[in-house]
Amino acid sequence: MMIPILLVVLATQARDTRPQPVTPVATDTSIARLPVRLGQDFRRLVTRTPLIVLAAGGAATAAVHPADAASVRSMSASTAMDRALDAGTVAGDGVIQSGAAAAIYVAGLASGSGRTQELGTALLEAQIVGGVLTQGLKHAVNRIRPDGGRHSFPSGHSSAAFATADVLWQRFGWKAGLPAYAGAGYIAASRLAERAHFLSDVVFGAAIGIASARALSFHAPFHTGAHLVTAMPVPLRGGGAVMFRVAAPAQTLQPQTPQPQPQQQQQPPPPRKPDVFYVPTPQPVVDAMLKLAHVTDQDVVYDLGCGDGRIPITAAQKYGARGVGIDIDPKRIEEANENAKAAGVTGKVRFLMQDLFESDIHDATVVTLYLLPSLNEKLIPKLKKELKPGTRIVSHAFDMGRTWPPDERGEVDGKSYYLWIIK
């Protein structure tokens, strides 16, 4: 019950987000900067997405609370089920989850892989943020566990497991996210079978884990805007929950005189769903990518999967180049057009809601990418067929696989980017 509610909330809440002026967010993945990033993560907990997740989790917690005792009896009654779920007690431990995150970071550091370092730090930050919230609530509520122990609410195992699962979902899409969520569900179920937690404990623990993952810098939008946030503790028999109310700033609720709007051409419906979740490229990486491509005012920069349009906009602002952004998501196209207008470069850039695999890119002299490795490799035939000799291709984070090694590689703030030149 819990996960469908949260996934629906995450899928629908973004549709209300209005485009905002661009305020670039830079992320340094080094361990030395970890305290600074954690401070930013905690501040982002009171932005839209994490609060909505926590509110949905609070509602689900209240809904399942009457079934707490029955769920523990049902899950712990079978010896076979208890044995089948034994591994969850170890796998979901916060120390194990944090240790695995740290090991991933060290592996990225040793191999020189910026994307592996990014993944490791994201996982570690989610564990720390979720752990602080979970332990704070445990000591504040001090609920008695089914086995007689203390600090039952919320479940730390559930929080740790779902934080990891949601980071993997955001980073790699549903193919990695669904198995990770299934594993987190297994860990949550193990806590009931072990009589270590009630159902409401693991439900709100899951909400904390997901909200912690959604507070990380790579998920944060350019500009969240201020919101009025009210947190209300809800005492429940044997436990508790926290309900959040998020309201827009008072000034946005005041009536305003309607302004005439220029008539805009209607965008056709998107041909299909996006292949990846939208994760913006940090501005320092954008600048480095364009520098590596030696962009000039004679270039036409195509960004395949343009998101909010920052790469074509920066190319136009900084180098005087023309830019074309292609994205299948109409919200991203709307946001990109608003950002181009705010930047004063509408005469130099345009944004098209198209399938990047079907778009005509013959005019491009520079192509930029931030897609998954499988999508990069799928694009290779199109890039080699349609692009002219001398065209530069720059990809953030991911290369083209073994069949097409890059001509150059760079790194900024721990993030890798790659260059190919069409021969």
C-alpha positions as CSV (number, residue, x, y, z in Angstrom):
1,M,0.0,0.0,0.0
2,M,2.7,2.4,1.0
3,I,4.9,2.3,-2.1
4,P,2.2,2.8,-4.7
5,I,1.0,5.9,-2.8
6,L,4.4,7.4,-2.7
7,L,5.3,6.6,-6.3
8,V,2.0,8.2,-7.5
9,V,2.8,11.2,-5.4
10,L,6.3,11.5,-6.9
11,A,4.9,11.1,-10.4
12,T,2.2,13.6,-10.1
13,Q,3.6,16.4,-8.0
14,A,6.1,17.5,-10.7
15,R,3.2,18.5,-13.0
16,D,2.3,21.5,-10.9
17,T,5.9,22.8,-10.8
18,R,6.0,26.2,-12.5
19,P,9.2,27.2,-14.4
20,Q,11.5,29.5,-12.3
21,P,14.5,31.6,-13.2
22,V,17.7,29.7,-13.5
23,T,19.9,29.6,-10.4
24,P,22.6,27.1,-11.1
25,V,23.4,24.5,-8.5
26,A,27.0,23.2,-8.3
27,T,27.8,19.9,-6.6
28,D,31.2,18.9,-5.3
29,T,31.2,15.2,-4.5
30,S,34.5,15.2,-2.5
31,I,34.4,14.0,1.1
32,A,35.8,17.3,2.3
33,R,32.6,19.0,1.2
34,L,30.3,16.4,2.7
35,P,29.3,18.6,5.7
36,V,28.4,21.4,3.4
37,R,26.3,19.2,1.1
38,L,24.6,17.6,4.1
39,G,23.6,21.1,5.3
40,Q,22.1,21.8,1.9
41,D,20.3,18.4,2.0
42,F,18.7,19.1,5.3
43,R,17.5,22.5,4.1
44,R,16.0,20.8,1.0
45,L,13.9,18.5,3.3
46,V,11.5,21.4,3.6
47,T,11.0,21.8,-0.1
48,R,8.1,20.4,-2.2
49,T,9.0,16.9,-3.0
50,P,10.4,15.6,0.3
51,L,7.5,17.2,2.2
52,I,4.9,15.7,0.0
53,V,6.6,12.3,0.4
54,L,6.5,12.7,4.2
55,A,2.9,13.8,4.1
56,A,1.9,10.8,2.1
57,G,3.9,8.6,4.4
58,G,2.2,10.2,7.4
59,A,-1.2,9.5,5.9
60,A,-0.3,5.9,5.1
61,T,1.1,5.4,8.6
62,A,-2.1,6.6,10.2
63,A,-4.1,4.3,7.8
64,V,-2.2,1.1,8.6
65,H,-1.8,1.8,12.4
66,P,-5.0,-0.1,13.3
67,A,-3.5,-3.2,11.7
68,D,-0.2,-3.0,13.6
69,A,-0.7,-5.9,16.0
70,A,-2.4,-8.2,13.4
71,S,0.4,-7.7,10.9
72,V,3.1,-8.6,13.4
73,R,1.1,-11.7,14.4
74,S,0.6,-12.8,10.8
75,M,4.2,-12.3,9.7
76,S,5.8,-13.9,12.8
77,A,3.6,-16.9,13.1
78,S,5.3,-18.9,10.3
79,T,8.8,-20.3,11.1
80,A,9.4,-20.8,7.4
81,M,8.7,-17.2,6.6
82,D,10.8,-16.0,9.5
83,R,13.8,-18.0,8.1
84,A,13.1,-16.8,4.6
85,L,13.3,-13.2,5.7
86,D,16.3,-13.5,8.0
87,A,18.7,-11.9,5.5
88,G,16.8,-8.6,5.7
89,T,17.9,-8.0,9.3
90,V,21.5,-7.8,8.1
91,A,21.0,-6.2,4.7
92,G,18.9,-3.4,6.0
93,D,21.2,-2.3,8.8
94,G,22.2,1.3,8.4
95,V,25.8,0.5,9.1
96,I,25.8,-2.0,6.2
97,Q,24.0,0.4,3.9
98,S,26.3,3.3,4.7
99,G,29.4,1.0,4.5
100,A,28.3,-0.1,1.0
101,A,27.9,3.5,0.0
102,A,31.3,4.4,1.2
103,A,32.8,1.4,-0.6
104,I,31.2,2.6,-3.8
105,Y,32.7,6.0,-3.4
106,V,36.2,4.6,-2.6
107,A,35.9,2.3,-5.7
108,G,35.1,5.4,-7.8
109,L,38.0,7.3,-6.3
110,A,40.4,4.4,-7.0
111,S,39.3,3.9,-10.6
112,G,39.0,7.6,-11.4
113,S,35.3,7.2,-12.2
114,G,33.4,10.4,-11.4
115,R,30.0,8.9,-11.9
116,T,30.9,6.1,-9.4
117,Q,32.0,8.7,-6.9
118,E,28.7,10.6,-7.4
119,L,26.7,7.5,-6.8
120,G,28.7,6.7,-3.6
121,T,28.3,10.2,-2.1
122,A,24.6,10.3,-3.1
123,L,24.0,7.0,-1.3
124,L,26.0,8.1,1.7
125,E,24.2,11.4,2.0
126,A,20.8,9.8,1.8
127,Q,21.8,7.4,4.6
128,I,23.1,10.2,6.9
129,V,20.0,12.4,6.3
130,G,17.6,9.5,6.8
131,G,19.5,8.2,9.8
132,V,19.4,11.6,11.6
133,L,15.7,11.9,11.1
134,T,15.0,8.3,12.1
135,Q,17.1,8.4,15.3
136,G,15.6,11.7,16.3
137,L,12.1,10.4,16.0
138,K,13.0,7.1,17.7
139,H,14.1,8.9,20.8
140,A,11.3,11.5,20.7
141,V,8.5,8.9,20.4
142,N,10.2,6.0,22.3
143,R,7.6,3.5,21.2
144,I,7.8,0.0,22.6
145,R,8.7,-2.7,20.1
146,P,6.6,-5.9,19.6
147,D,9.4,-7.9,21.3
148,G,9.4,-5.5,24.3
149,G,12.4,-3.4,23.2
150,R,12.5,0.4,22.9
151,H,12.6,2.9,20.0
152,S,10.3,1.1,17.6
153,F,9.0,4.1,15.6
154,P,10.2,4.5,12.9
155,S,12.1,1.6,11.4
156,G,15.8,2.4,10.8
157,H,16.1,-0.7,8.5
158,S,13.2,0.5,6.4
159,S,14.5,4.0,6.2
160,A,18.0,2.9,5.1
161,A,16.8,0.4,2.5
162,F,14.3,2.8,0.9
163,A,16.8,5.6,0.8
164,T,19.2,3.4,-1.2
165,A,16.3,2.2,-3.4
166,D,15.2,5.7,-4.3
167,V,18.7,6.9,-5.1
168,L,19.1,4.0,-7.5
169,W,15.7,4.7,-9.0
170,Q,16.6,8.3,-9.7
171,R,20.1,7.5,-11.0
172,F,19.4,4.5,-13.2
173,G,15.6,4.4,-13.8
174,W,13.1,1.7,-13.2
175,K,15.3,-1.2,-14.3
176,A,17.5,-0.7,-11.2
177,G,14.8,1.0,-9.1
178,L,12.2,-1.7,-9.1
179,P,14.5,-4.5,-7.9
180,A,15.9,-2.1,-5.3
181,Y,12.4,-1.2,-4.1
182,A,11.5,-4.9,-4.0
183,G,14.6,-5.5,-1.9
184,A,13.6,-2.7,0.4
185,G,10.2,-4.2,0.8
186,Y,11.8,-7.5,1.7
187,I,13.8,-5.8,4.4
188,A,10.7,-4.0,5.7
189,A,8.8,-7.3,5.9
190,S,11.7,-8.9,7.8
191,R,11.3,-6.4,10.6
192,L,7.7,-7.6,11.1
193,A,8.7,-11.2,11.0
194,E,11.4,-10.6,13.6
195,R,8.9,-8.8,15.8
196,A,11.3,-5.8,15.8
197,H,8.7,-3.3,14.4
198,F,5.0,-2.7,13.7
199,L,3.7,-2.1,10.2
200,S,3.3,1.7,10.8
201,D,7.0,1.8,11.9
202,V,8.2,0.4,8.6
203,V,5.8,2.5,6.5
204,F,7.0,5.8,8.0
205,G,10.6,4.6,7.9
206,A,10.1,4.0,4.1
207,A,8.8,7.6,3.8
208,I,11.8,9.0,5.6
209,G,14.2,7.1,3.4
210,I,12.5,8.2,0.1
211,A,12.3,11.8,1.3
212,S,16.0,11.8,2.3
213,A,16.9,10.6,-1.2
214,R,14.7,13.3,-2.8
215,A,16.4,16.0,-0.8
216,L,19.8,15.4,-2.5
217,S,21.4,18.0,-4.7
218,F,21.0,16.0,-8.0
219,H,17.3,15.8,-7.4
220,A,16.9,19.5,-6.4
221,P,15.4,21.8,-9.1
222,F,17.1,25.1,-10.1
223,H,14.8,27.1,-7.9
224,T,12.3,25.7,-5.5
225,G,10.8,29.0,-4.3
226,A,9.8,29.7,-0.7
227,H,6.9,27.8,0.8
228,L,5.1,28.1,4.1
229,V,5.7,24.8,6.0
230,T,3.7,23.6,9.0
231,A,4.7,20.4,10.7
232,M,2.2,18.8,13.1
233,P,3.0,15.8,15.3
234,V,0.0,13.4,15.4
235,P,0.0,11.2,18.5
236,L,-1.2,7.6,17.9
237,R,-1.8,4.9,20.4
238,G,1.6,3.3,20.9
239,G,3.4,5.5,18.4
240,G,3.1,8.7,16.4
241,A,3.4,10.3,13.0
242,V,4.3,13.7,11.6
243,M,1.9,15.5,9.1
244,F,3.1,18.4,7.0
245,R,1.2,21.1,5.3
246,V,2.9,23.0,2.4
247,A,1.4,26.3,1.2
248,A,2.6,28.8,-1.4
249,P,4.0,32.2,-0.1
250,A,1.3,34.7,0.8
251,Q,2.2,37.1,-2.0
252,T,1.5,34.4,-4.6
253,L,-2.0,34.0,-3.2
254,Q,-2.9,37.7,-3.6
255,P,-5.2,38.5,-6.5
256,Q,-3.4,40.1,-9.4
257,T,-4.6,42.0,-12.4
258,P,-4.7,39.7,-15.4
259,Q,-2.0,40.5,-18.0
260,P,-2.6,39.8,-21.7
261,Q,-0.5,36.8,-22.7
262,P,1.0,36.4,-26.2
263,Q,-0.7,33.6,-28.2
264,Q,1.5,30.6,-28.3
265,Q,1.5,27.7,-30.7
266,Q,0.0,24.6,-29.1
267,Q,2.6,21.8,-28.6
268,P,1.5,18.4,-29.9
269,P,1.2,15.6,-27.3
270,P,4.4,13.8,-26.5
271,P,5.0,10.7,-28.7
272,R,5.9,8.6,-25.6
273,K,7.2,8.7,-22.1
274,P,10.7,9.9,-21.4
275,D,13.5,7.3,-21.4
276,V,15.1,8.7,-18.3
277,F,14.3,10.7,-15.2
278,Y,15.3,14.3,-15.5
279,V,18.5,15.1,-13.7
280,P,20.1,18.5,-14.5
281,T,23.8,18.9,-15.5
282,P,25.5,21.2,-12.9
283,Q,26.5,24.5,-14.3
284,P,30.3,24.0,-13.9
285,V,30.0,20.9,-16.0
286,V,28.0,22.7,-18.6
287,D,30.7,25.3,-18.9
288,A,33.4,22.7,-19.1
289,M,31.6,20.7,-21.8
290,L,31.2,23.7,-24.0
291,K,34.8,24.7,-23.4
292,L,36.0,21.2,-24.4
293,A,33.9,21.4,-27.6
294,H,35.5,24.8,-28.5
295,V,32.1,26.4,-29.1
296,T,32.1,29.7,-31.0
297,D,29.5,32.0,-32.5
298,Q,29.6,30.0,-35.7
299,D,28.3,26.8,-34.0
300,V,24.8,25.3,-33.8
301,V,24.6,23.4,-30.5
302,Y,22.0,20.6,-30.3
303,D,21.2,19.3,-26.8
304,L,19.5,15.9,-27.0
305,G,17.4,15.6,-23.9
306,C,17.7,19.3,-23.1
307,G,15.7,19.4,-19.8
308,D,15.5,23.1,-18.7
309,G,17.6,24.2,-21.6
310,R,20.6,25.3,-19.7
311,I,23.2,24.0,-22.2
312,P,21.8,25.8,-25.4
313,I,21.1,28.9,-23.2
314,T,24.7,29.0,-21.9
315,A,26.1,28.5,-25.4
316,A,24.1,31.4,-26.7
317,Q,24.9,33.7,-23.7
318,K,28.6,32.9,-23.4
319,Y,29.6,32.2,-27.0
320,G,26.9,33.7,-29.2
321,A,26.2,30.3,-30.6
322,R,22.8,29.2,-31.9
323,G,21.1,26.4,-29.9
324,V,18.4,23.8,-30.3
325,G,17.1,21.8,-27.4
326,I,15.1,18.6,-28.0
327,D,13.1,16.9,-25.2
328,I,10.1,14.6,-25.2
329,D,8.7,16.1,-22.0
330,P,6.4,19.1,-22.6
331,K,7.1,20.4,-19.1
332,R,10.8,20.6,-19.8
333,I,10.2,22.4,-23.1
334,E,7.9,24.9,-21.3
335,E,10.6,25.4,-18.6
336,A,13.4,25.8,-21.2
337,N,11.4,28.5,-23.1
338,E,10.8,30.4,-19.9
339,N,14.5,30.2,-19.0
340,A,15.5,31.4,-22.5
341,K,13.1,34.3,-22.2
342,A,14.6,35.2,-18.8
343,A,18.1,35.0,-20.2
344,G,17.3,37.2,-23.2
345,V,18.3,34.7,-25.8
346,T,15.0,33.7,-27.4
347,G,16.4,34.9,-30.8
348,K,19.3,32.4,-30.6
349,V,17.7,29.3,-29.2
350,R,14.6,27.2,-29.8
351,F,13.2,24.1,-28.1
352,L,11.4,21.3,-29.8
353,M,9.2,18.6,-28.1
354,Q,10.4,15.6,-30.2
355,D,11.8,12.1,-29.8
356,L,15.5,12.6,-30.0
357,F,15.9,9.3,-31.9
358,E,13.7,10.7,-34.7
359,S,14.8,14.4,-34.7
360,D,16.7,15.8,-37.7
361,I,20.1,16.9,-36.3
362,H,21.9,17.4,-39.7
363,D,22.5,21.1,-38.9
364,A,24.4,20.5,-35.6
365,T,28.0,21.3,-35.3
366,V,28.0,20.4,-31.6
367,V,25.8,17.8,-29.9
368,T,25.6,17.5,-26.1
369,L,24.2,14.6,-24.1
370,Y,23.3,13.5,-20.6
371,L,21.6,10.2,-21.1
372,L,22.1,6.6,-19.9
373,P,25.0,4.5,-21.4
374,S,22.5,2.3,-23.2
375,L,20.8,5.3,-24.8
376,N,24.2,6.8,-25.8
377,E,25.1,3.5,-27.6
378,K,21.7,3.4,-29.2
379,L,22.4,6.8,-30.7
380,I,25.7,5.9,-32.2
381,P,24.4,4.9,-35.7
382,K,22.3,8.1,-35.9
383,L,25.1,10.4,-34.8
384,K,27.6,8.9,-37.3
385,K,25.0,8.9,-40.1
386,E,23.6,12.4,-39.7
387,L,26.4,14.6,-38.4
388,K,29.0,16.2,-40.6
389,P,32.8,15.5,-40.3
390,G,34.2,17.8,-37.6
391,T,31.0,17.8,-35.5
392,R,31.8,17.6,-31.8
393,I,29.8,15.4,-29.4
394,V,30.1,16.0,-25.6
395,S,28.5,13.7,-23.1
396,H,28.2,14.3,-19.3
397,A,28.9,11.3,-17.1
398,F,28.5,8.5,-19.6
399,D,30.6,7.4,-22.6
400,M,29.6,5.4,-25.7
401,G,30.8,2.0,-24.6
402,R,33.7,0.0,-25.9
403,T,32.8,0.3,-29.6
404,W,33.4,4.1,-29.7
405,P,36.0,5.3,-27.2
406,P,36.2,9.1,-26.7
407,D,38.8,11.4,-28.2
408,E,39.1,13.4,-25.0
409,R,37.9,13.2,-21.5
410,G,37.6,15.9,-18.8
411,E,36.5,16.1,-15.2
412,V,35.2,19.0,-13.0
413,D,34.0,18.8,-9.4
414,G,34.4,15.0,-9.6
415,K,32.1,14.7,-12.6
416,S,33.4,13.2,-15.9
417,Y,32.6,14.4,-19.4
418,Y,33.7,13.0,-22.8
419,L,34.4,14.3,-26.3
420,W,34.1,12.6,-29.7
421,I,34.8,14.2,-33.1
422,I,33.0,12.9,-36.2
423,K,35.7,11.8,-38.7
